[in-house]
Amino acid sequence: MKLYHHPLSGHAHRARLFVSLLGLPHELVEVDLQAGAHKTPEFLKLNPFGQVPVLDDNGVVIADSNAILVYLAKKAGRTDWLPEDPQGAAAVQRWLSVAAGEVAYGPAAARLVTVFGAKFNPDEVIARAHAILAKLENHLSDRDWLAGPAPTIADVAIYSYVARAPEGNVDLASYPGVNGFLRRMEALPGFVPFAKTPAGLAA
């Protein structure tokens, strides 16, 4: 299987991390976003939205990072990573929605300002980042993982942009529960780190 990615994309890291956690053989294909490779006719055939990541599993093409997580968990038959019972599946879906919503418009957007020069209002997106971090901190106050007693794709979906939040001038120092969660993720067998950039508070 081929995974089209960019090393500085948290969405792409999400997919790359899960492929590695599952121990699945794969080929990484770097897409040069600066050169506009994601807008070429060839790439747009894979993903008309012109975004990474894209998974090509022997002709089965899956775009969208969270969709890739679901696909891989289902294909591997890993109900530990994606429960099949109604309550467990719903708990995971809730956090996939948070990853696509509050995390994307908070810590991810703040990082886009410093790393990629995005034209968001820095104060606004940093405030959004702290709002979701406070909710995460409260949720993790009495549990190790977001959606159950063991890690699931919910944790994979949330990890990347939260881990690199300081690159967007979002300080994680006052969130011990979140930091503990990040360290637990990083201790999982098969973990691959998200590339660091000297931006924001990480500069």
ZAGUTI-563861 format. One line per 8 residues: number of its first residue (from 1); their letters; for each residue x, y, z of N, C-alpha, C, O. Coordinates in Angstrom, 2 decimals. Atoms other than C-alpha are relative to their C-alpha. Layout:
ZAGUTI-563861
NUM = A = X:Y:Z:X:Y:Z:X:Y:Z:X:Y:Z  ...
end
This chain:
ZAGUTI-563861
1 = MKLYHHPL = 0.84:-1.19:0.00:0.00:0.00:0.00:0.88:1.25:0.00:1.97:1.25:0.57  -0.72:-1.27:0.06:1.11:3.56:-0.70:-0.73:1.04:0.83:-1.96:1.14:0.79  0.58:-1.10:-0.76:0.56:6.49:1.65:0.62:1.30:-0.51:1.81:1.55:-0.31  -0.44:-1.31:0.48:0.80:9.91:0.02:-0.09:0.97:1.17:-1.14:1.12:1.78  -0.05:-0.82:-1.21:1.88:12.34:2.70:0.92:1.19:-0.19:1.59:1.33:-1.22  -1.00:-1.05:-0.12:3.83:15.44:3.65:0.46:-0.02:1.45:-0.38:-0.09:2.35  -0.49:0.19:-1.38:6.09:15.30:6.73:-0.46:1.06:1.00:-0.43:0.81:2.20  0.43:-1.04:-0.93:4.79:18.58:8.18:-1.52:0.09:0.15:-2.03:0.96:0.85
9 = SGHAHRAR = 1.46:0.04:-0.13:1.10:17.73:7.80:-0.41:-0.90:1.15:-0.09:-2.09:1.17  0.48:0.80:-1.12:-0.50:16.61:11.03:-1.05:-1.02:-0.43:-1.13:-2.10:0.14  0.96:0.96:0.52:-3.31:14.98:9.07:0.72:-1.20:-0.60:0.32:-2.34:-0.39  -0.77:1.09:0.60:-0.75:12.97:7.13:0.71:-0.82:1.08:0.79:-2.04:0.98  -0.67:0.74:-1.08:1.14:12.09:10.32:-0.96:-0.95:0.69:-0.59:-2.06:1.06  1.05:0.82:-0.60:-2.10:10.76:11.77:-0.08:-1.36:-0.70:-0.11:-2.40:-0.06  0.10:1.24:0.78:-2.32:8.20:8.96:1.29:-0.79:0.07:1.27:-2.01:0.22  -1.29:0.68:-0.05:1.40:7.43:8.96:0.21:-0.68:1.35:0.70:-1.80:1.42
17 = LFVSLLGL = -0.14:0.56:-1.35:1.37:6.87:12.72:-0.81:-1.29:0.14:-0.32:-2.27:0.70  0.84:1.19:-0.20:-1.51:4.40:12.56:0.48:-1.17:-0.85:0.44:-2.31:-0.39  -0.57:1.08:0.82:-0.02:2.42:9.67:1.15:-0.66:0.75:1.29:-1.88:0.75  -1.16:0.51:-0.73:3.12:2.08:11.79:-0.42:-0.75:1.26:0.14:-1.80:1.58  0.48:0.67:-1.22:1.25:1.20:15.00:-0.57:-1.38:-0.32:-0.47:-2.31:0.48  0.55:1.29:0.42:-0.48:-1.59:13.09:1.07:-0.93:-0.56:0.84:-2.13:-0.73  -1.07:0.82:0.56:2.84:-2.78:11.67:-0.26:-0.44:-1.43:0.19:-1.51:-1.84  0.34:0.35:1.37:1.51:-2.76:8.11:1.10:0.44:-0.96:1.57:1.57:-0.88
25 = PHELVEVD = -0.99:-0.41:0.99:4.02:-2.78:5.25:-0.60:1.06:-0.93:-1.73:0.92:-1.39  0.52:-1.10:0.81:3.66:0.43:3.26:1.15:0.79:-0.62:2.29:0.73:-0.15  -0.97:-0.89:0.65:5.45:2.83:0.94:-0.46:1.44:0.20:-1.60:1.78:-0.10  0.30:-1.42:-0.17:5.58:6.52:1.82:0.34:0.75:-1.28:1.45:0.63:-1.80  -0.21:-0.82:1.19:5.17:8.86:-1.14:-0.18:1.46:0.41:-1.29:1.89:0.69  0.09:-1.39:-0.43:6.01:12.45:-0.25:-0.57:0.88:-1.11:-0.11:0.82:-2.25  0.63:-0.92:0.94:3.82:15.06:-1.96:0.54:1.40:0.30:0.39:1.90:1.41  -0.63:-1.31:-0.18:5.62:18.39:-2.47:-1.07:1.09:-0.04:-1.43:1.58:-1.11
33 = LQAGAHKT = 1.08:-0.99:-0.08:2.97:20.82:-1.26:0.46:1.38:-0.46:-0.30:2.11:-1.10  -0.52:-1.32:0.40:5.18:23.88:-1.80:0.05:0.14:-1.51:-0.14:1.24:-2.04  -0.07:-0.02:1.46:5.56:22.95:-5.46:-1.37:-0.18:-0.64:-1.50:-0.17:-1.86  1.35:0.15:0.52:1.80:22.44:-5.77:-0.31:-1.38:-0.54:-1.22:-1.55:-1.34  0.20:1.35:0.51:2.05:18.69:-6.37:-1.39:-0.54:0.35:-1.90:-1.44:-0.32  1.33:0.47:-0.41:-1.28:18.23:-4.55:-1.11:0.57:-0.87:-2.28:0.20:-0.72  1.00:-0.61:0.89:-3.03:20.32:-7.23:0.16:-0.45:-1.44:-0.52:0.06:-2.33  -0.20:0.49:1.37:-1.78:18.43:-10.27:-1.15:-0.93:-0.40:-1.80:-1.53:0.47
41 = PEFLKLNP = 1.07:0.90:0.44:-4.27:16.48:-12.41:0.19:-1.43:0.50:-0.79:-2.11:0.82  -0.26:1.36:-0.45:-2.57:13.24:-11.39:-0.43:-0.20:1.45:-1.07:-1.19:1.80  0.37:0.14:-1.41:-3.00:13.87:-7.69:-1.49:0.20:0.21:-2.11:-0.47:1.04  1.43:-0.26:-0.16:-6.51:15.26:-8.07:-0.86:-1.19:-0.42:-2.02:-1.28:-0.02  0.71:1.24:0.30:-7.52:11.93:-9.59:-0.10:-0.87:1.25:-1.08:-1.59:1.45  0.01:0.77:-1.26:-6.59:10.37:-6.23:-0.91:0.67:1.02:-1.69:0.00:1.71  0.81:-0.75:-0.96:-8.21:13.10:-4.14:-0.41:1.33:-0.62:0.41:2.26:-0.67  0.46:-1.24:0.61:-10.31:15.79:-5.85:0.08:1.22:0.92:0.04:2.36:0.45
49 = FGQVPVLD = -0.13:-1.11:-0.94:-9.99:17.88:-2.67:1.42:0.56:0.03:1.66:1.62:0.60  -1.38:-0.48:0.07:-6.25:18.21:-3.33:0.68:0.08:1.34:1.39:1.05:1.63  -0.58:0.00:-1.34:-5.19:17.27:0.18:0.70:-1.33:0.29:0.33:-2.37:-0.26  -0.59:1.21:-0.55:-2.89:14.80:1.88:-0.57:-0.20:1.41:-0.96:0.76:2.08  -0.53:1.20:0.62:-2.98:12.12:3.11:-1.00:-0.66:-0.94:-2.19:-0.37:-0.92  0.82:0.90:0.81:-4.26:9.66:0.53:0.63:-1.39:0.12:1.85:-1.54:0.00  -0.46:1.37:-0.05:-4.00:5.90:0.92:-0.43:-0.72:-1.26:-1.60:-0.69:-1.64  0.30:0.84:1.16:-3.78:3.69:-2.16:0.35:-1.44:0.37:1.52:-1.83:0.37
57 = DNGVVIAD = -0.18:1.39:-0.42:-4.28:0.10:-1.06:-0.30:-0.91:-1.19:-1.40:-1.43:-1.34  0.15:0.85:1.19:-3.71:-1.83:-4.29:-1.23:0.38:-0.83:-2.00:-0.47:-1.26  1.09:-0.48:0.83:-6.19:0.35:-6.16:-1.22:0.47:0.76:-2.07:1.14:0.19  1.06:-0.57:-0.86:-8.56:1.04:-3.27:0.54:1.30:0.57:1.46:1.30:1.39  -0.53:-1.32:-0.37:-8.07:4.78:-2.77:-0.89:0.62:1.08:-2.10:0.77:0.90  0.71:-0.63:-1.13:-9.04:6.37:0.55:0.64:1.34:0.28:1.83:1.42:0.57  -0.47:-1.33:-0.37:-8.72:10.10:1.12:-0.62:0.38:1.34:-1.61:-0.22:1.77  0.41:-0.50:-1.31:-9.15:11.97:4.43:0.63:-0.83:1.11:0.49:-2.06:1.15
65 = SNAILVYL = -0.78:0.70:-1.03:-7.04:11.11:7.45:-0.87:-0.87:0.91:-0.51:-2.01:1.20  0.84:0.80:-0.90:-9.88:9.97:9.71:-0.62:-1.18:-0.72:-0.78:-2.25:-0.14  0.53:1.11:0.79:-11.39:7.86:6.93:1.07:-1.08:-0.16:0.76:-2.27:-0.13  -1.10:0.96:0.11:-7.97:6.23:6.50:0.15:-0.80:1.29:0.37:-2.00:1.25  -0.08:0.70:-1.28:-7.87:5.40:10.22:-1.08:-1.07:0.10:-0.82:-2.20:0.51  1.12:0.95:-0.05:-11.29:3.74:10.00:0.25:-1.16:-0.96:0.07:-2.32:-0.60  -0.25:1.04:1.01:-10.37:1.86:6.82:1.05:-0.99:0.49:0.86:-2.21:0.41  -1.09:0.88:-0.42:-7.12:0.51:8.23:-0.40:-0.87:1.18:-0.07:-2.06:1.21
73 = AKKAGRTD = 0.44:0.78:-1.16:-8.66:-0.57:11.53:-0.96:-1.10:-0.43:-0.85:-2.24:0.03  0.97:0.99:0.49:-11.52:-2.31:9.73:0.69:-1.09:-0.81:0.41:-2.28:-0.63  -0.67:0.97:0.86:-9.27:-3.96:7.16:0.84:-0.97:0.82:0.90:-2.17:0.53  -0.85:0.84:-0.84:-6.93:-5.24:9.86:-0.82:-0.80:1.02:-0.27:-1.65:1.73  0.84:0.71:-0.96:-9.88:-6.48:11.92:0.33:0.34:1.44:0.16:-0.48:2.34  -0.47:-0.39:-1.33:-8.60:-4.52:14.90:-1.11:0.71:0.78:-1.19:1.94:0.78  1.08:-0.58:-0.79:-11.62:-4.01:17.11:0.50:0.63:1.29:-0.25:1.31:1.98  -0.57:-0.72:-1.13:-9.27:-2.89:19.87:0.19:1.48:-0.36:-0.02:2.36:0.47
81 = WLPEDPQG = -0.21:-1.38:0.44:-8.48:0.23:17.82:-1.31:0.68:-0.42:-1.43:1.90:-0.33  1.30:-0.54:0.40:-12.06:0.67:16.54:-1.08:-0.98:0.45:-1.40:-1.92:-0.27  0.99:0.93:-0.54:-14.69:-1.01:18.73:-1.22:-0.12:-0.91:-1.57:0.82:-1.62  1.19:0.22:0.81:-17.73:-2.51:17.05:-1.29:0.14:0.80:-2.36:0.26:0.22  1.22:-0.18:-0.78:-20.14:-2.22:19.97:-0.48:1.44:-0.14:0.35:2.34:-0.32  0.54:-1.33:0.26:-22.47:0.81:19.64:0.62:1.10:0.86:0.97:2.17:0.35  -0.52:-1.03:-0.90:-21.21:2.68:22.70:1.47:0.28:-0.29:1.89:1.44:-0.33  -1.42:-0.17:0.28:-17.53:2.08:21.92:0.25:0.70:-1.32:1.10:1.58:-1.41
89 = AAAVQRWL = -0.15:-0.64:1.30:-17.89:3.03:18.27:-0.39:1.48:0.06:0.27:2.32:-0.54  0.44:-1.39:-0.13:-19.78:6.20:19.20:1.02:0.84:0.75:1.25:2.00:0.41  -1.02:-0.73:-0.76:-17.12:7.19:21.75:1.18:0.37:-0.88:1.71:1.47:-0.78  -1.09:-0.30:0.94:-14.44:6.93:19.06:-0.43:1.07:-0.99:0.33:2.01:-1.24  0.47:-0.97:0.99:-16.54:8.85:16.52:-0.06:1.41:0.57:0.22:2.38:-0.12  0.06:-1.33:-0.63:-17.03:11.68:18.98:1.35:0.71:-0.11:1.40:1.90:-0.44  -1.31:-0.62:0.02:-13.28:12.27:19.12:0.53:0.20:-1.42:1.35:1.10:-1.65  -0.36:-0.27:1.40:-12.84:11.91:15.36:-0.63:1.33:-0.43:-0.02:2.09:-1.18
97 = SVAAGEVA = 0.65:-1.27:0.30:-15.33:14.78:15.11:0.75:1.16:0.64:0.88:2.23:0.03  -0.79:-1.05:-0.67:-13.31:16.80:17.63:1.29:0.26:-0.78:1.71:1.41:-0.94  -1.23:-0.16:0.78:-10.16:16.14:15.58:-0.25:0.81:-1.26:0.58:1.63:-1.66  0.33:-0.71:1.23:-11.89:17.43:12.45:-0.58:1.39:0.26:-0.66:2.22:-0.64  0.61:-1.27:-0.34:-13.49:20.34:14.29:0.88:0.85:0.89:1.69:1.63:0.41  -0.69:-0.88:-0.96:-12.09:21.92:17.46:1.52:-0.06:-0.12:2.19:0.97:0.03  -1.46:0.09:0.12:-8.55:20.58:16.97:0.47:0.65:-1.30:1.48:1.36:-1.32  -0.37:-0.59:1.29:-8.44:21.59:13.29:-0.06:1.53:0.05:0.79:2.21:-0.53
105 = YGPAAARL = 0.18:-1.45:-0.03:-9.68:25.11:14.06:0.69:0.65:1.20:0.64:1.87:1.37  -0.74:-0.51:-1.14:-7.61:25.45:17.24:1.49:-0.20:-0.17:2.13:0.58:-0.87  -1.46:0.19:0.07:-4.09:24.03:17.63:0.53:-0.20:-1.41:1.62:0.27:-1.73  -0.48:0.20:1.37:-3.84:22.96:13.99:0.06:1.34:-0.74:1.03:1.63:-1.44  0.03:-1.30:0.67:-4.86:26.42:12.73:1.10:0.93:0.54:1.72:1.67:-0.22  -1.05:-0.84:-0.59:-2.48:28.14:15.18:1.36:-0.36:-0.58:2.19:0.51:-0.84  -1.27:0.46:0.58:0.38:26.03:13.83:0.10:0.39:-1.47:1.20:0.67:-1.96  -0.02:-0.42:1.40:-0.62:26.86:10.25:0.47:1.44:-0.15:1.08:1.80:-1.16
113 = VTVFGAKF = -0.42:-1.41:0.05:-0.01:30.53:11.05:1.52:0.10:0.03:2.12:0.80:-0.78  -1.45:-0.14:-0.19:3.59:30.06:12.21:0.81:-0.83:-0.97:1.89:-0.41:-1.39  -0.78:0.91:0.84:4.69:27.13:10.04:-0.23:0.26:-1.48:0.69:0.17:-2.28  0.33:-0.15:1.42:2.88:27.87:6.77:-0.46:1.41:-0.38:-0.77:1.66:-1.55  0.38:-1.38:0.31:2.00:31.57:7.05:-1.47:0.20:-0.30:-1.83:1.13:-1.02  1.44:-0.13:0.23:-1.77:31.05:7.07:-0.51:1.32:0.58:0.05:1.84:1.54  0.50:-1.34:-0.35:-3.84:34.22:7.41:-1.10:-0.02:1.05:-2.03:0.78:0.99  0.97:0.01:-1.10:-5.81:33.28:10.51:0.37:1.09:1.01:1.50:1.57:1.05
121 = NPDEVIAR = -0.26:-0.91:-1.12:-6.16:35.65:13.46:0.68:-0.81:1.10:0.05:-1.68:1.70  -0.73:0.83:-0.97:-3.46:34.29:15.82:-0.67:-0.06:1.37:-0.78:-1.14:1.96  0.62:-0.01:-1.33:-5.20:35.39:19.04:-1.25:-0.87:0.03:-1.52:-1.56:1.02  1.25:0.76:0.06:-8.45:33.80:17.93:0.26:-1.51:-0.02:-0.38:-2.26:0.72  -0.23:1.45:0.10:-7.03:30.41:16.97:0.74:-0.53:1.22:0.53:-1.68:1.61  -0.67:0.42:-1.24:-4.77:30.28:20.04:-1.04:-0.15:1.12:-0.96:-1.09:1.91  1.07:0.10:-1.01:-7.83:30.95:22.23:-0.83:-1.27:-0.22:-1.20:-1.95:0.73  0.73:1.23:0.30:-9.67:28.14:20.44:0.80:-1.22:0.43:0.24:-2.19:0.95
129 = AHAILAKL = -0.87:1.12:-0.38:-6.69:25.86:21.03:-0.08:-0.24:1.51:-0.20:-1.39:1.95  0.05:0.16:-1.45:-6.74:26.52:24.77:-1.37:-0.49:0.47:-1.48:-1.19:1.47  1.35:0.46:-0.36:-10.51:25.95:24.87:-0.10:-1.51:-0.15:-0.64:-2.18:0.74  0.09:1.45:0.17:-10.20:22.43:23.46:1.01:-0.71:0.90:0.75:-1.81:1.37  -0.97:0.61:-0.92:-7.07:21.72:25.51:-0.57:-0.11:1.41:-0.32:-1.09:2.11  0.63:0.06:-1.33:-9.02:22.57:28.67:-1.00:-1.15:0.08:-1.09:-1.83:1.10  0.95:1.11:0.03:-11.72:20.09:27.64:0.73:-1.34:0.01:0.32:-2.28:0.70  -0.80:1.22:0.00:-9.10:17.44:26.89:0.59:-0.27:1.38:0.57:-1.40:1.86
137 = ENHLSDRD = -0.59:0.14:-1.34:-7.41:18.08:30.23:-1.03:-0.54:0.98:-0.72:-1.43:1.77  1.05:0.46:-0.90:-10.69:17.63:32.07:-0.37:-1.46:-0.28:-0.56:-2.25:0.64  0.37:1.37:0.39:-11.53:14.46:30.13:1.05:-1.01:0.44:0.73:-2.13:0.83  -1.10:0.90:-0.32:-8.11:12.96:30.80:0.38:0.01:1.48:1.37:-0.62:1.87  -0.35:-0.11:-1.42:-8.15:13.78:34.51:-0.13:-1.33:0.73:0.54:-1.55:1.75  0.20:1.27:-0.70:-9.34:10.29:35.43:0.09:-1.20:-0.95:-0.46:-2.26:-0.66  -0.13:1.10:0.95:-8.42:8.17:32.40:1.28:0.18:-0.80:1.80:1.29:-0.91  -1.24:-0.05:0.79:-5.40:7.30:30.26:-0.26:0.28:-1.47:0.57:0.88:-2.15
145 = WLAGPAPT = 0.29:-0.08:1.43:-7.12:7.21:26.86:-1.34:0.67:-0.22:-2.17:0.71:0.69  1.16:-0.84:0.24:-9.85:9.24:25.21:-1.32:-0.77:-0.05:-2.32:-0.30:0.48  1.27:0.64:0.30:-12.45:6.64:24.24:-0.19:-1.37:0.65:-1.16:-2.06:0.35  0.14:1.31:-0.63:-11.88:3.57:26.39:1.19:-0.32:0.86:2.02:0.55:1.12  -1.09:0.39:-0.89:-9.50:1.60:28.60:1.33:-0.20:-0.70:2.36:-0.35:-0.04  -1.22:0.21:0.79:-6.95:1.17:25.78:-0.01:0.99:-1.16:-1.05:1.57:-1.47  -0.03:-0.96:1.11:-5.78:3.33:22.87:-0.88:-0.43:-1.17:-0.99:-1.62:-1.46  0.82:0.23:1.19:-8.09:3.65:19.86:0.42:1.02:-1.06:1.31:1.84:-0.84
153 = IADVAIYS = -0.32:-0.99:1.04:-8.02:5.59:16.61:-0.39:1.41:0.43:0.06:2.39:-0.17  0.30:-1.33:-0.54:-9.54:8.45:18.61:1.27:0.67:0.50:1.49:1.86:0.25  -1.25:-0.54:-0.53:-6.18:8.91:20.34:0.97:0.36:-1.12:1.67:1.37:-1.06  -0.87:-0.26:1.15:-4.31:8.68:17.03:-0.43:1.29:-0.68:0.42:2.10:-1.06  0.52:-1.19:0.69:-6.57:11.36:15.51:0.32:1.29:0.75:0.54:2.33:0.12  -0.20:-1.21:-0.81:-6.03:13.79:18.38:1.49:0.33:0.18:1.85:1.49:0.34  -1.38:-0.17:-0.43:-2.31:13.27:18.98:0.79:1.07:-0.75:1.32:1.99:-0.11  -1.03:-0.72:0.75:-0.39:14.98:16.17:-0.03:1.52:0.22:0.99:2.12:0.56
161 = YVARAPEG = 0.06:-1.46:-0.11:-1.65:18.56:16.29:0.09:0.48:1.44:0.57:1.59:1.69  -0.16:-0.37:-1.40:-1.85:18.60:20.08:1.48:-0.06:0.39:1.97:0.82:1.10  -1.42:0.13:-0.33:1.75:17.37:20.34:0.82:1.16:-0.51:1.79:1.57:0.13  -0.76:-1.10:0.59:2.95:20.17:18.08:-0.66:1.36:0.22:-0.33:2.32:-0.47  0.68:-1.26:-0.30:0.67:22.87:19.53:0.97:1.13:0.34:0.73:2.27:-0.05  -0.93:-1.10:-0.30:3.69:24.83:20.90:0.57:0.68:-1.25:0.95:1.85:-1.19  -0.48:-0.63:1.23:4.80:25.42:17.30:-0.95:1.11:-0.46:-0.55:1.99:-1.22  0.97:-1.04:0.31:1.64:27.52:17.00:-0.19:1.00:1.13:-1.21:1.68:1.20
169 = NVDLASYP = 0.04:-0.90:-1.16:2.42:29.51:20.18:-1.09:-0.37:1.01:-1.65:0.49:1.69  0.96:0.50:-0.99:0.08:27.33:22.25:0.79:-0.76:1.06:1.34:-1.83:0.79  -0.80:0.57:-1.08:1.73:26.56:25.60:-0.74:-1.17:0.65:-1.89:-1.03:1.07  0.61:1.19:-0.60:1.05:23.05:26.92:0.38:-0.19:1.47:-0.02:-1.17:2.09  -0.56:0.20:-1.34:2.75:23.60:30.29:-1.06:-0.20:1.08:-0.81:-0.91:2.06  1.01:0.07:-1.06:-0.48:23.93:32.27:-1.00:-1.13:-0.20:-2.08:-1.12:0.39  0.90:1.11:0.27:-2.02:20.71:30.96:0.69:-1.34:0.30:1.08:-2.05:-0.63  -0.72:1.24:-0.35:-0.44:17.79:32.88:-0.69:-1.25:-0.53:-0.02:-2.20:-0.92
177 = GVNGFLRR = 0.71:1.17:0.51:-3.17:15.35:31.84:0.23:-0.19:-1.49:0.40:-1.32:-1.95  -0.26:0.06:1.44:-2.68:16.19:28.17:1.43:-0.45:-0.25:1.67:-1.29:-1.12  -1.40:0.40:0.18:1.09:15.88:28.49:0.21:-1.47:0.33:0.99:-2.15:-0.34  -0.08:1.42:-0.32:0.70:12.50:30.16:-0.53:-0.86:-1.13:0.04:-1.90:-1.46  0.58:0.69:1.15:-1.50:11.39:27.28:0.99:-0.04:-1.17:1.16:-1.08:-1.80  -0.98:-0.06:1.10:1.11:12.53:24.73:1.15:-0.98:0.25:1.59:-1.66:-0.67  -1.11:0.90:-0.31:3.85:10.58:26.53:-0.44:-1.47:-0.13:0.33:-2.32:-0.57  0.50:1.37:0.16:1.67:7.45:26.62:-0.08:-0.39:-1.47:0.26:-1.51:-1.84
185 = MEALPGFV = 0.04:0.27:1.44:1.10:7.72:22.88:1.41:-0.28:-0.52:1.62:-1.21:-1.30  -1.37:0.11:0.50:4.83:8.13:22.29:0.70:-1.27:0.48:1.72:-1.67:-0.07  -0.57:1.25:-0.52:5.54:4.97:24.30:-0.58:-1.24:-0.67:-0.14:-2.35:-0.39  0.62:1.16:0.65:3.36:2.75:22.11:0.97:-0.66:-0.98:1.69:0.05:-1.69  -0.84:0.69:0.99:5.20:0.08:20.08:-0.40:0.39:-1.41:-1.57:0.36:-1.77  0.28:-0.42:1.37:5.52:1.26:16.50:-0.22:1.49:-0.17:-0.44:1.96:-1.28  0.19:-1.45:0.09:5.17:4.95:17.35:1.05:0.64:-0.92:2.23:0.31:-0.85  -0.92:-0.81:0.81:6.70:7.32:14.77:-0.28:1.47:0.31:-1.43:1.89:0.30
193 = PFAKTPAG = 0.21:-1.39:-0.38:7.25:10.96:15.75:-0.45:0.88:-1.16:-0.19:0.58:-2.33  0.40:-1.03:0.96:5.73:13.94:13.97:1.16:0.98:-0.10:1.67:1.46:0.91  -1.14:-0.89:0.22:8.45:16.11:12.43:-0.19:1.32:0.76:-1.29:1.88:0.79  0.02:-1.26:-0.74:9.31:19.16:14.53:0.46:1.14:-0.89:1.29:0.95:-1.78  -0.48:-1.20:0.67:9.71:22.69:13.20:0.36:1.04:1.05:-0.29:1.10:2.09  -0.38:-1.04:-0.95:11.47:25.59:14.95:-0.91:1.21:-0.16:-0.49:2.25:-0.68  0.98:-1.08:0.16:8.34:27.74:15.07:-0.70:0.25:1.31:-0.74:-0.62:2.19  0.76:-0.33:-1.19:6.33:29.53:17.72:0.81:-0.15:1.26:1.96:0.30:1.34
201 = LAA = -0.68:0.22:-1.27:7.22:28.50:21.26:1.12:-1.04:-0.12:1.96:-1.15:0.77  -1.03:1.02:0.22:9.37:25.69:19.82:1.23:0.58:-0.70:2.21:-0.13:-0.92  -1.12:-0.62:0.73:11.67:28.18:18.06:1.23:0.13:0.90:2.27:0.62:0.46
end
